[in-house]
Amino acid sequence: MRSLNERTITDEVLGRFSGAPDARLRQVMESLIRHLHEFAREVGLTPREWAKAIEFLTELGHITDDKRQEFILLSDTLGLSALVDLIANRDKVKGATESSLLGPFYREGAPEIPTGANVARDVEGEPLDIEGRVVSTAGEPIAGVLIDVWQAAPSGLYDVQFEDSTMNLRARFRSDSEGRFAFKSVKPASYPVPYDGPVGRMLNALGRHPYRPAHIHFKLSADGYRPLTTALYIEGDKYLDSDAVFGSRASLVVGYRKATNGGRAKPDSIWFEFALEPEKSKAAKGQKPIPRSSSVRGK
């Protein structure tokens, strides 16, 4: 039996992973242990502090259910979700639309409805028309793109948080032969992430606010193209530069456009052009990552 100290214990733990049959799992766990042990040494972590951390993690599990994912919320508010997304998309080609976070409120199986239809059913709010098109990074329109959209109500709640949690403010569309799409909704509003649980108490203890800027989520997929999960953020929102989950991107900010029709006011609208990257480009061997474009594609 070895005599361990606060330095040698790290090597002892790492040695226990040497027989792991999965090389990637071994690599991840070894790095995690090295950083975790170094963190404890750096801050001089006390038994009482670690016990409080375990209580915090336990509470995360207790509050998580089929309508609330506190672990995702923790990852989001620590910037880890955004970092993982940035790493996953570091090899995107120039001109491809930036990604943004999926978030905890995405639901599978949203209804596919005709272009131009309204995704807001019995939701009070200021009407909004959303229009745009989907093109390749070469600028060619892409037909038949499956476009999944979802957003919060002006109250700041998603449908899963309604008393009646039937699907609302979410749907799927297909782009037409020119890559165009259109649907109707209501204007989104900035809203706080759930802050009545352990993550909310953590944010409060750190002097941070829980708010996200107003946005609409998009998930696009088409044969032969790299899938895209992103969101459009509304220009002028006061939380754009302090998004609680670090998801907002300058290239994804869009402003409301005002229009009239024969003297009659029409709903404000937003327009955006999504650019998808061909699937084959990410598989090119030996190709160095190309910096993503910083240009704004909204009009």
C-alpha positions as CSV (number, residue, x, y, z in Angstrom):
1,M,0.0,0.0,0.0
2,R,1.4,3.4,-1.0
3,S,1.8,6.4,1.2
4,L,-0.2,9.1,-0.5
5,N,0.0,12.8,-0.3
6,E,-1.9,15.6,-2.0
7,R,0.4,15.4,-5.0
8,T,0.9,11.6,-5.4
9,I,-2.7,10.8,-5.1
10,T,-3.4,12.2,-8.6
11,D,-0.9,9.8,-10.3
12,E,-2.4,6.9,-8.2
13,V,-5.9,7.7,-9.5
14,L,-4.7,8.1,-13.1
15,G,-3.0,4.7,-12.9
16,R,-6.3,3.0,-12.1
17,F,-7.6,4.1,-15.6
18,S,-4.7,2.5,-17.5
19,G,-6.7,-0.6,-18.4
20,A,-9.8,1.2,-19.7
21,P,-10.6,-0.5,-23.1
22,D,-12.1,2.7,-24.5
23,A,-9.2,5.0,-25.4
24,R,-11.4,8.1,-25.8
25,L,-13.1,7.5,-22.4
26,R,-9.7,7.0,-20.8
27,Q,-8.4,10.3,-22.4
28,V,-11.4,12.3,-21.2
29,M,-11.4,10.8,-17.6
30,E,-7.6,11.2,-17.2
31,S,-7.9,14.9,-18.2
32,L,-10.9,15.4,-16.0
33,I,-9.0,14.0,-13.0
34,R,-5.9,16.1,-13.6
35,H,-7.9,19.3,-13.8
36,L,-10.3,18.4,-11.0
37,H,-7.5,17.6,-8.6
38,E,-5.5,20.7,-9.6
39,F,-8.6,22.8,-9.0
40,A,-9.0,21.4,-5.5
41,R,-5.3,22.1,-4.8
42,E,-5.4,25.6,-6.3
43,V,-8.4,26.8,-4.2
44,G,-7.5,24.7,-1.1
45,L,-10.9,23.1,-1.2
46,T,-12.2,22.3,2.3
47,P,-14.3,19.2,3.3
48,R,-17.1,21.6,4.3
49,E,-17.1,23.3,0.9
50,W,-17.0,20.0,-1.0
51,A,-19.9,18.7,1.1
52,K,-21.9,21.8,0.1
53,A,-21.0,21.2,-3.6
54,I,-22.3,17.6,-3.3
55,E,-25.5,18.9,-1.7
56,F,-25.8,21.3,-4.7
57,L,-25.3,18.6,-7.3
58,T,-27.8,16.3,-5.4
59,E,-30.4,19.0,-5.5
60,L,-29.9,19.5,-9.2
61,G,-30.9,15.8,-9.7
62,H,-33.9,16.1,-7.4
63,I,-35.4,19.1,-9.2
64,T,-34.8,17.6,-12.7
65,D,-37.8,16.0,-14.3
66,D,-39.4,15.6,-17.8
67,K,-40.2,19.3,-17.9
68,R,-37.2,20.8,-16.2
69,Q,-33.5,20.0,-16.8
70,E,-31.4,21.7,-14.1
71,F,-28.2,20.0,-15.2
72,I,-28.5,21.6,-18.7
73,L,-29.3,24.9,-17.0
74,L,-26.2,24.6,-14.9
75,S,-24.1,23.8,-18.0
76,D,-25.6,26.7,-19.9
77,T,-25.1,29.3,-17.1
78,L,-21.5,28.2,-16.6
79,G,-20.8,28.8,-20.3
80,L,-19.9,25.1,-20.8
81,S,-22.8,24.4,-23.3
82,A,-21.7,27.4,-25.4
83,L,-18.1,26.3,-25.3
84,V,-18.9,22.7,-26.4
85,D,-21.0,24.2,-29.2
86,L,-18.1,26.5,-30.3
87,I,-15.7,23.5,-30.2
88,A,-18.1,21.4,-32.3
89,N,-18.4,24.1,-34.9
90,R,-14.8,25.3,-35.0
91,D,-14.3,23.8,-38.4
92,K,-17.3,25.5,-40.1
93,V,-16.4,27.1,-43.5
94,K,-16.5,30.8,-44.1
95,G,-20.0,32.1,-44.7
96,A,-21.9,29.3,-42.9
97,T,-24.5,30.7,-40.4
98,E,-23.3,30.5,-36.8
99,S,-24.8,28.0,-34.4
100,S,-26.3,28.8,-31.1
101,L,-27.6,26.7,-28.2
102,L,-30.3,24.1,-28.5
103,G,-31.5,25.0,-25.0
104,P,-33.6,22.9,-22.6
105,F,-37.0,23.6,-24.2
106,Y,-36.7,21.8,-27.6
107,R,-39.3,19.1,-28.1
108,E,-39.3,16.3,-30.7
109,G,-42.4,15.9,-32.9
110,A,-43.5,19.4,-33.5
111,P,-46.3,19.5,-36.2
112,E,-45.3,20.2,-39.8
113,I,-47.6,23.0,-41.0
114,P,-47.8,25.0,-44.3
115,T,-45.6,27.9,-45.0
116,G,-47.1,31.2,-43.9
117,A,-49.1,29.5,-41.0
118,N,-49.2,30.9,-37.5
119,V,-47.3,29.0,-34.8
120,A,-48.9,31.0,-32.0
121,R,-52.3,29.5,-31.0
122,D,-54.4,31.5,-28.5
123,V,-51.3,33.4,-27.3
124,E,-51.6,37.1,-26.7
125,G,-48.9,39.2,-28.1
126,E,-47.8,41.6,-30.8
127,P,-48.0,39.9,-34.2
128,L,-44.8,39.2,-36.0
129,D,-44.0,37.9,-39.5
130,I,-40.9,35.8,-39.9
131,E,-39.5,35.4,-43.4
132,G,-36.2,34.4,-45.0
133,R,-34.5,31.8,-47.2
134,V,-32.0,29.0,-46.9
135,V,-29.0,28.9,-49.2
136,S,-25.7,27.0,-49.4
137,T,-22.4,28.7,-48.5
138,A,-22.1,29.2,-52.3
139,G,-25.3,31.2,-52.3
140,E,-27.5,28.7,-54.0
141,P,-31.1,28.3,-52.7
142,I,-31.8,24.9,-51.0
143,A,-35.3,23.5,-51.4
144,G,-37.0,21.2,-49.0
145,V,-35.0,22.1,-45.9
146,L,-36.8,21.0,-42.8
147,I,-37.0,24.0,-40.5
148,D,-37.9,23.4,-36.9
149,V,-38.8,26.6,-34.9
150,W,-39.7,27.2,-31.3
151,Q,-39.9,30.2,-29.0
152,A,-41.1,31.5,-25.7
153,A,-44.4,33.4,-25.3
154,P,-44.3,37.1,-24.6
155,S,-44.7,36.1,-20.9
156,G,-41.3,34.4,-21.1
157,L,-42.7,30.9,-20.8
158,Y,-42.4,28.0,-23.3
159,D,-45.3,25.7,-23.9
160,V,-43.9,23.0,-21.6
161,Q,-44.3,25.5,-18.8
162,F,-47.9,26.3,-19.6
163,E,-50.6,24.7,-17.5
164,D,-51.8,23.1,-20.7
165,S,-48.5,21.8,-22.1
166,T,-49.8,20.9,-25.6
167,M,-47.4,22.1,-28.3
168,N,-47.6,25.8,-29.0
169,L,-45.2,28.4,-30.4
170,R,-43.3,25.6,-32.2
171,A,-43.7,24.0,-35.6
172,R,-41.8,22.6,-38.6
173,F,-41.8,24.0,-42.2
174,R,-40.2,23.2,-45.5
175,S,-38.3,25.7,-47.6
176,D,-39.8,26.1,-51.2
177,S,-38.0,25.7,-54.5
178,E,-36.3,29.1,-54.0
179,G,-35.2,28.2,-50.5
180,R,-37.8,30.6,-49.0
181,F,-39.8,30.1,-45.9
182,A,-42.3,32.2,-43.9
183,F,-44.5,31.9,-40.8
184,K,-46.4,34.0,-38.4
185,S,-45.9,34.3,-34.6
186,V,-45.8,36.9,-31.8
187,K,-42.9,39.0,-30.8
188,P,-40.6,37.2,-28.3
189,A,-39.5,38.9,-25.1
190,S,-36.4,38.6,-22.9
191,Y,-37.1,36.3,-20.0
192,P,-35.3,34.7,-17.0
193,V,-34.1,31.2,-17.0
194,P,-35.7,29.2,-14.2
195,Y,-34.2,30.7,-11.0
196,D,-36.3,29.2,-8.2
197,G,-33.9,26.3,-7.8
198,P,-30.2,25.6,-7.1
199,V,-28.9,27.2,-10.3
200,G,-30.9,30.4,-9.6
201,R,-29.4,30.6,-6.1
202,M,-26.0,30.1,-7.6
203,L,-26.5,33.0,-10.0
204,N,-27.8,35.2,-7.1
205,A,-24.8,34.4,-4.9
206,L,-22.5,35.3,-7.8
207,G,-24.3,38.6,-8.4
208,R,-25.5,37.5,-11.9
209,H,-28.9,38.1,-13.5
210,P,-30.9,35.1,-15.0
211,Y,-32.1,36.8,-18.1
212,R,-31.9,35.8,-21.8
213,P,-32.4,38.2,-24.6
214,A,-35.5,37.8,-26.8
215,H,-34.9,35.2,-29.5
216,I,-36.5,32.5,-31.7
217,H,-34.9,29.1,-32.1
218,F,-34.2,27.4,-35.4
219,K,-33.1,23.9,-36.3
220,L,-32.4,23.2,-40.0
221,S,-31.6,20.0,-41.8
222,A,-31.3,19.0,-45.4
223,D,-29.8,16.0,-47.2
224,G,-26.2,16.7,-48.1
225,Y,-25.8,19.6,-45.7
226,R,-24.5,19.9,-42.2
227,P,-27.4,20.3,-39.7
228,L,-27.7,23.7,-38.1
229,T,-29.1,24.6,-34.6
230,T,-29.2,28.3,-34.1
231,A,-31.4,31.2,-33.0
232,L,-32.2,34.8,-34.1
233,Y,-31.8,37.5,-31.4
234,I,-33.8,40.7,-31.4
235,E,-31.8,43.9,-32.0
236,G,-32.0,46.4,-29.1
237,D,-32.6,43.9,-26.4
238,K,-30.8,45.0,-23.2
239,Y,-29.5,41.5,-22.4
240,L,-27.8,40.9,-25.8
241,D,-24.4,41.5,-24.2
242,S,-25.1,39.7,-20.9
243,D,-27.1,36.6,-22.0
244,A,-27.2,34.4,-18.9
245,V,-26.3,31.3,-21.0
246,F,-23.8,33.0,-23.4
247,G,-25.8,32.0,-26.5
248,S,-26.3,35.3,-28.3
249,R,-24.1,36.0,-31.3
250,A,-23.6,39.4,-33.2
251,S,-24.1,37.7,-36.6
252,L,-27.5,36.4,-35.4
253,V,-29.0,39.7,-34.3
254,V,-32.0,40.9,-36.4
255,G,-34.1,44.1,-36.3
256,Y,-37.8,44.5,-36.7
257,R,-38.9,45.8,-40.1
258,K,-42.0,47.9,-40.3
259,A,-44.3,47.8,-43.4
260,T,-47.6,49.2,-44.6
261,N,-50.1,47.8,-47.0
262,G,-52.3,50.3,-48.7
263,G,-52.2,52.6,-45.8
264,R,-53.0,49.8,-43.4
265,A,-50.4,48.8,-40.8
266,K,-49.0,45.3,-41.2
267,P,-47.2,43.3,-38.5
268,D,-43.6,44.0,-38.0
269,S,-41.3,41.4,-39.6
270,I,-37.9,40.0,-39.5
271,W,-35.9,38.5,-42.4
272,F,-32.9,36.3,-42.3
273,E,-30.9,34.2,-44.8
274,F,-29.5,31.0,-43.3
275,A,-26.4,29.5,-45.1
276,L,-25.8,25.8,-44.7
277,E,-22.5,24.1,-45.2
278,P,-22.2,21.1,-47.5
279,E,-21.7,17.9,-45.5
280,K,-18.6,16.9,-47.4
281,S,-16.6,20.0,-46.4
282,K,-16.3,18.9,-42.8
283,A,-14.9,15.5,-43.7
284,A,-12.0,16.9,-45.7
285,K,-8.8,15.3,-44.3
286,G,-6.0,17.5,-43.3
287,Q,-8.0,20.6,-43.9
288,K,-7.3,23.4,-41.3
289,P,-10.4,25.0,-39.7
290,I,-11.5,28.1,-41.5
291,P,-12.7,31.0,-39.3
292,R,-16.4,31.6,-39.4
293,S,-17.7,34.8,-41.0
294,S,-18.5,37.7,-38.7
295,S,-20.8,39.3,-41.2
296,V,-24.4,39.9,-40.3
297,R,-26.8,38.0,-42.7
298,G,-30.0,39.6,-41.4
299,K,-31.6,42.3,-43.5
